[in-house]
Amino acid sequence: MSLAGGAEQISLLRTAIARIEAGAQAGQATSGIAVSLVQRRSAFFELAPAAPVDRGAATGFAMALAARFARAQNGPVLWIAEDFALSEWGVPYGPGLAAYGLGWRDFTLMRLARRADVWLAMEEAIRARAFAAIVAEPMSLASSLAGADCPNLVRRLTMGARAAGARAILLRPPANERAPFLAPTPMRFEIAARPAPRPSAGRRPLPGRAAWGVRCAGPPGSLPGIDPDVFHPVDLAACLAGEDVLSAALSLRFPAQPSASARAA
């Protein structure tokens, strides 16, 4: 599903969210325990390519992370993208989604011409509590995040994701002195491309499964046991199965099972 246009598409987003919420209520898909667990596991993620050449790898990793959350919560993914970013880096397509375990019914692409509308749509989607993962893909952070309102916007997105039990992912350009990481959260990662596993000798080298190097870029000591100076190897299969170093990082913040108090609820 794809939504195109400007600010008027926000009303369409609200309508889609209402349909999803109505379906969840009709099917009794969300229990009190599940709601409590989702709220405790909420987070705002900030993903940046380690270098401009790694932008495609960062996009793929954002998709893998969103797909993992979708599988865990059995919910849809909303990808909010600026048109300029899609024209530069490509539009998600069916075979690619299938490789990450997503189908078109699980994935909504919202295309927006204005960068400011990307942030507005992300806030609305977080508040709705209807998506397993919400990805925002602006072309850059310039102009729309310049000025004194930037800290307030980031704070709203971060606190909103925690309060709503949402998994919000900002797919941003590389971080540097002029454009540092924005969110005051440990869930900040730099993504680098990594060669895919090669087939055995004597066979034509075919493209392998997606593979990345992932470095924690959060505040020092925010993820104990994760070396912030190392790009840890992660591949698609491990990411979706929860067997990689990122899983270890996430498990420090998001327990796999509800606590006793959550079960009692």
DOKOLLO-829197 format. One record per residue (C-alpha): x, z, y. Coordinates in pm, 1 decimal. Example, Ala and Ser with C-alpha at 12.3 -4.5 7.8 and 13.67 -1.06 7.14 Angstrom:
<recs>
+----------+----------+----------+
|       xx |       zz |       yy |
+----------+----------+----------+
|   1230.0 |    780.0 |   -450.0 |
|   1367.0 |    714.0 |   -106.0 |
+----------+----------+----------+
</recs>
This chain:
<recs>
+----------+----------+----------+
|       xx |       zz |       yy |
+----------+----------+----------+
|      0.0 |      0.0 |      0.0 |
|    136.8 |    -87.5 |    342.4 |
|     25.5 |     14.9 |    688.6 |
|    146.7 |   -185.5 |    988.1 |
|     97.4 |   -141.7 |   1358.0 |
|    141.7 |    120.8 |   1626.3 |
|    -14.9 |    447.1 |   1727.7 |
|   -360.6 |    334.0 |   1619.6 |
|   -241.9 |    350.8 |   1258.7 |
|   -227.8 |    728.9 |   1282.0 |
|   -606.2 |    734.1 |   1243.6 |
|   -572.2 |    524.5 |    926.6 |
|   -317.9 |    773.5 |    797.6 |
|   -561.7 |   1059.2 |    858.8 |
|   -831.4 |    868.1 |    669.4 |
|   -598.8 |    806.0 |    374.3 |
|   -500.9 |   1172.5 |    370.0 |
|   -866.7 |   1276.4 |    366.9 |
|   -929.2 |   1053.8 |     62.9 |
|   -632.5 |   1202.7 |   -121.1 |
|   -742.1 |   1558.1 |    -40.6 |
|  -1097.5 |   1485.3 |   -153.2 |
|   -971.5 |   1343.5 |   -481.7 |
|   -752.0 |   1647.8 |   -544.6 |
|  -1041.8 |   1884.2 |   -483.0 |
|  -1277.2 |   1683.4 |   -705.7 |
|  -1027.3 |   1679.1 |   -992.0 |
|   -925.2 |   2045.3 |   -958.6 |
|   -566.8 |   1919.0 |   -954.4 |
|   -426.0 |   2204.5 |   -749.2 |
|   -441.3 |   2563.8 |   -866.4 |
|   -356.5 |   2874.1 |   -665.3 |
|    -32.3 |   2911.6 |   -859.3 |
|     62.9 |   2548.6 |   -794.1 |
|     -6.8 |   2585.5 |   -420.7 |
|    204.2 |   2901.3 |   -406.2 |
|    488.0 |   2732.9 |   -593.2 |
|    481.8 |   2425.2 |   -372.9 |
|    490.9 |   2640.8 |    -60.3 |
|    794.8 |   2830.9 |   -186.9 |
|    972.3 |   2508.7 |   -276.9 |
|    910.1 |   2335.8 |     56.0 |
|   1202.5 |   2202.2 |    257.3 |
|   1319.4 |   1957.7 |    519.4 |
|   1599.1 |   1730.4 |    396.5 |
|   1835.5 |   1531.2 |    615.5 |
|   2021.1 |   1247.5 |    442.2 |
|   2292.3 |   1042.8 |    610.1 |
|   2521.3 |    769.8 |    476.8 |
|   2884.2 |    880.6 |    472.1 |
|   2971.9 |    554.8 |    651.7 |
|   2768.2 |    260.6 |    783.2 |
|   2848.5 |     63.7 |    466.2 |
|   2676.9 |    335.9 |    261.2 |
|   2336.6 |    289.8 |    426.5 |
|   2192.3 |    110.3 |    124.3 |
|   2316.7 |    388.0 |   -105.1 |
|   2156.2 |    652.7 |    117.1 |
|   1826.0 |    463.9 |    109.4 |
|   1835.4 |    450.4 |   -269.1 |
|   1916.8 |    819.4 |   -291.5 |
|   1626.0 |    906.1 |    -60.0 |
|   1400.4 |    706.3 |   -293.8 |
|   1539.0 |    890.1 |   -598.1 |
|   1484.2 |   1228.0 |   -432.5 |
|   1129.1 |   1136.6 |   -329.5 |
|   1054.2 |   1007.3 |   -681.1 |
|   1183.2 |   1330.3 |   -829.7 |
|    952.4 |   1536.9 |   -608.6 |
|    662.2 |   1303.6 |   -691.1 |
|    718.6 |   1355.5 |  -1063.6 |
|    747.8 |   1732.7 |  -1024.8 |
|    427.5 |   1765.2 |   -821.0 |
|    237.9 |   1466.1 |   -965.5 |
|    167.7 |   1343.1 |   -613.6 |
|    219.4 |   1033.9 |   -396.7 |
|    511.4 |    939.6 |   -173.0 |
|    469.0 |    833.4 |    189.7 |
|    751.8 |    622.5 |    335.3 |
|    728.8 |    595.2 |    715.3 |
|    964.6 |    331.2 |    853.3 |
|   1040.9 |    170.5 |   1183.4 |
|    999.0 |   -206.5 |   1163.0 |
|   1352.4 |   -257.0 |   1294.1 |
|   1495.3 |    -48.0 |   1007.9 |
|   1302.2 |   -247.8 |    747.8 |
|   1420.2 |   -576.1 |    896.4 |
|   1781.1 |   -456.3 |    880.6 |
|   1784.1 |   -274.0 |    545.9 |
|   1499.5 |   -427.9 |    350.3 |
|   1150.1 |   -335.1 |    236.0 |
|   1083.8 |   -137.3 |    -84.8 |
|    956.1 |   -370.4 |   -357.7 |
|    784.3 |   -334.2 |   -692.7 |
|   1073.2 |   -370.0 |   -942.5 |
|   1284.5 |   -135.2 |   -733.8 |
|   1012.1 |    129.6 |   -726.9 |
|    966.8 |     97.4 |  -1103.1 |
|   1337.3 |    167.9 |  -1156.8 |
|   1284.5 |    499.3 |   -979.7 |
|    973.6 |    581.8 |  -1179.3 |
|    726.6 |    499.8 |   -901.7 |
|    434.6 |    257.5 |   -901.4 |
|    251.1 |    107.2 |   -606.6 |
|    -32.0 |    355.2 |   -658.5 |
|    217.7 |    637.6 |   -609.2 |
|    377.4 |    487.8 |   -298.9 |
|    250.8 |    418.2 |     52.4 |
|    462.7 |    229.3 |    304.0 |
|    374.5 |    281.7 |    669.4 |
|    540.3 |     37.1 |    911.2 |
|    555.2 |    129.0 |   1278.8 |
|    691.8 |    -72.1 |   1567.2 |
|    765.7 |    223.0 |   1795.7 |
|   1028.1 |    480.0 |   1697.3 |
|    834.0 |    761.9 |   1859.9 |
|    538.5 |    688.8 |   1628.8 |
|    759.5 |    753.2 |   1325.0 |
|    796.8 |   1117.2 |   1429.4 |
|    427.0 |   1148.8 |   1514.0 |
|    326.3 |   1011.0 |   1174.5 |
|    571.4 |   1241.1 |    998.3 |
|    424.5 |   1546.2 |   1171.5 |
|     72.4 |   1439.1 |   1077.9 |
|    168.2 |   1378.3 |    714.8 |
|    346.2 |   1714.1 |    685.3 |
|     45.3 |   1893.1 |    829.6 |
|   -188.2 |   1718.0 |    583.5 |
|    -28.9 |   1871.6 |    270.6 |
|   -135.1 |   1561.8 |     76.3 |
|    198.6 |   1404.0 |    -23.6 |
|    463.2 |   1513.5 |   -271.9 |
|    732.7 |   1367.7 |    -46.8 |
|    740.7 |   1217.6 |    301.8 |
|   1034.3 |    998.0 |    405.0 |
|   1098.4 |    898.7 |    766.1 |
|   1330.2 |    601.6 |    822.9 |
|   1404.4 |    534.9 |   1191.4 |
|   1658.0 |    268.5 |   1280.3 |
|   1852.7 |    518.7 |   1489.6 |
|   1814.6 |    859.6 |   1649.2 |
|   1882.2 |    734.2 |   1999.7 |
|   1613.9 |    729.2 |   2271.5 |
|   1335.2 |    888.7 |   2069.7 |
|   1534.7 |   1206.8 |   2008.6 |
|   1728.7 |   1215.0 |   2333.5 |
|   1678.3 |   1492.2 |   2583.3 |
|   1560.6 |   1849.3 |   2579.8 |
|   1266.1 |   1790.0 |   2344.8 |
|   1489.5 |   1707.2 |   2047.2 |
|   1542.3 |   2069.2 |   1930.5 |
|   1169.3 |   2136.9 |   1963.7 |
|   1078.3 |   1831.6 |   1754.4 |
|   1326.6 |   1916.2 |   1480.7 |
|   1207.1 |   2276.6 |   1478.1 |
|    845.1 |   2163.6 |   1443.6 |
|    927.7 |   1932.5 |   1155.4 |
|   1137.7 |   2192.8 |    976.1 |
|    894.9 |   2481.5 |   1018.5 |
|    600.0 |   2253.2 |    948.4 |
|    749.0 |   2141.5 |    616.7 |
|    808.4 |   2501.8 |    511.9 |
|    460.8 |   2615.1 |    613.5 |
|    280.6 |   2319.3 |    453.8 |
|    475.9 |   2311.8 |    128.1 |
|    588.6 |   1957.1 |    205.4 |
|    905.5 |   1777.9 |    100.9 |
|   1008.6 |   1600.1 |    419.9 |
|   1312.5 |   1370.7 |    408.6 |
|   1479.2 |   1225.0 |    717.1 |
|   1683.3 |    915.9 |    628.1 |
|   1910.2 |    883.5 |    929.4 |
|   2219.3 |    690.1 |   1042.9 |
|   2568.0 |    834.3 |    979.7 |
|   2638.1 |   1169.2 |   1142.9 |
|   2920.0 |   1187.9 |   1397.8 |
|   3013.2 |   1370.6 |   1716.2 |
|   2767.5 |   1165.8 |   1921.2 |
|   2487.0 |   1199.1 |   1666.4 |
|   2535.9 |   1521.7 |   1467.8 |
|   2298.8 |   1651.0 |   1202.9 |
|   1976.4 |   1767.4 |   1362.2 |
|   1804.2 |   2017.8 |   1136.6 |
|   1916.0 |   2383.1 |   1104.0 |
|   1874.0 |   2366.2 |    727.6 |
|   2114.7 |   2384.1 |    432.3 |
|   1949.1 |   2074.0 |    285.4 |
|   2172.8 |   1825.9 |    467.4 |
|   2363.8 |   1575.9 |    258.0 |
|   2599.5 |   1283.5 |    310.2 |
|   2560.3 |   1000.4 |     60.7 |
|   2831.3 |    756.8 |    -46.3 |
|   2806.6 |    460.2 |   -280.0 |
|   2971.4 |    508.0 |   -619.3 |
|   3050.9 |    237.3 |   -876.4 |
|   2789.7 |    217.2 |  -1148.7 |
|   2897.9 |    273.6 |  -1510.7 |
|   3051.6 |    -43.4 |  -1653.0 |
|   2949.5 |   -193.1 |  -1989.3 |
|   3192.3 |   -202.6 |  -2276.4 |
|   3491.1 |   -439.2 |  -2263.6 |
|   3429.8 |   -801.1 |  -2353.2 |
|   3081.3 |   -817.3 |  -2201.7 |
|   2981.9 |   -968.0 |  -1871.8 |
|   2973.4 |   -689.1 |  -1609.6 |
|   2607.7 |   -646.3 |  -1519.1 |
|   2472.0 |   -417.2 |  -1248.2 |
|   2439.7 |    -63.8 |  -1379.7 |
|   2207.1 |    216.9 |  -1283.0 |
|   2229.3 |    356.7 |   -933.4 |
|   2509.0 |    606.6 |   -874.7 |
|   2611.3 |    806.6 |   -569.6 |
|   2857.4 |   1058.3 |   -434.4 |
|   2672.0 |   1347.4 |   -267.5 |
|   2833.5 |   1592.8 |    -26.9 |
|   2662.3 |   1904.4 |    108.5 |
|   2677.1 |   1891.0 |    488.7 |
|   2477.8 |   2206.4 |    555.6 |
|   2610.6 |   2514.7 |    733.5 |
|   2919.1 |   2667.9 |    563.4 |
|   2822.8 |   2885.3 |    268.8 |
|   2457.9 |   2778.7 |    279.1 |
|   2466.7 |   2655.3 |    -82.1 |
|   2693.3 |   2894.6 |   -275.6 |
|   2883.9 |   2730.6 |   -557.1 |
|   2864.2 |   2382.1 |   -404.2 |
|   3195.4 |   2262.3 |   -257.6 |
|   3114.6 |   2108.3 |     84.2 |
|   3438.8 |   1907.5 |     90.2 |
|   3367.5 |   1715.4 |   -231.0 |
|   3144.4 |   1415.2 |   -297.2 |
|   2983.2 |   1519.2 |   -624.3 |
|   2890.0 |   1238.1 |   -865.5 |
|   2517.1 |   1185.9 |   -919.3 |
|   2341.2 |    899.9 |  -1099.0 |
|   1976.5 |    799.6 |  -1104.6 |
|   1897.7 |    918.8 |  -1455.5 |
|   2048.8 |   1262.4 |  -1390.9 |
|   1874.6 |   1295.0 |  -1056.6 |
|   1531.9 |   1221.5 |  -1201.7 |
|   1595.7 |   1446.5 |  -1501.8 |
|   1728.1 |   1734.1 |  -1291.4 |
|   2071.6 |   1750.4 |  -1458.4 |
|   2306.0 |   1692.4 |  -1164.5 |
|   2489.2 |   1898.6 |   -903.9 |
|   2205.4 |   1841.1 |   -659.1 |
|   1970.8 |   2008.3 |   -906.8 |
|   2203.6 |   2306.8 |   -910.0 |
|   2193.3 |   2316.0 |   -530.9 |
|   1816.0 |   2289.6 |   -521.9 |
|   1768.9 |   2554.8 |   -789.8 |
|   1943.1 |   2804.6 |   -564.1 |
|   1663.6 |   2757.7 |   -314.2 |
|   1367.8 |   2647.2 |   -525.1 |
|   1309.6 |   2833.4 |   -855.8 |
|   1188.6 |   2610.2 |  -1136.0 |
|    918.6 |   2859.6 |  -1239.3 |
|    675.7 |   3063.7 |  -1027.0 |
|    765.3 |   3426.3 |   -972.6 |
|    562.4 |   3712.8 |  -1113.4 |
|    384.0 |   3755.1 |   -781.4 |
|    299.3 |   3384.2 |   -776.3 |
|    159.0 |   3408.4 |  -1132.3 |
|    -49.9 |   3705.1 |  -1029.1 |
|   -192.7 |   3500.0 |   -742.8 |
+----------+----------+----------+
</recs>
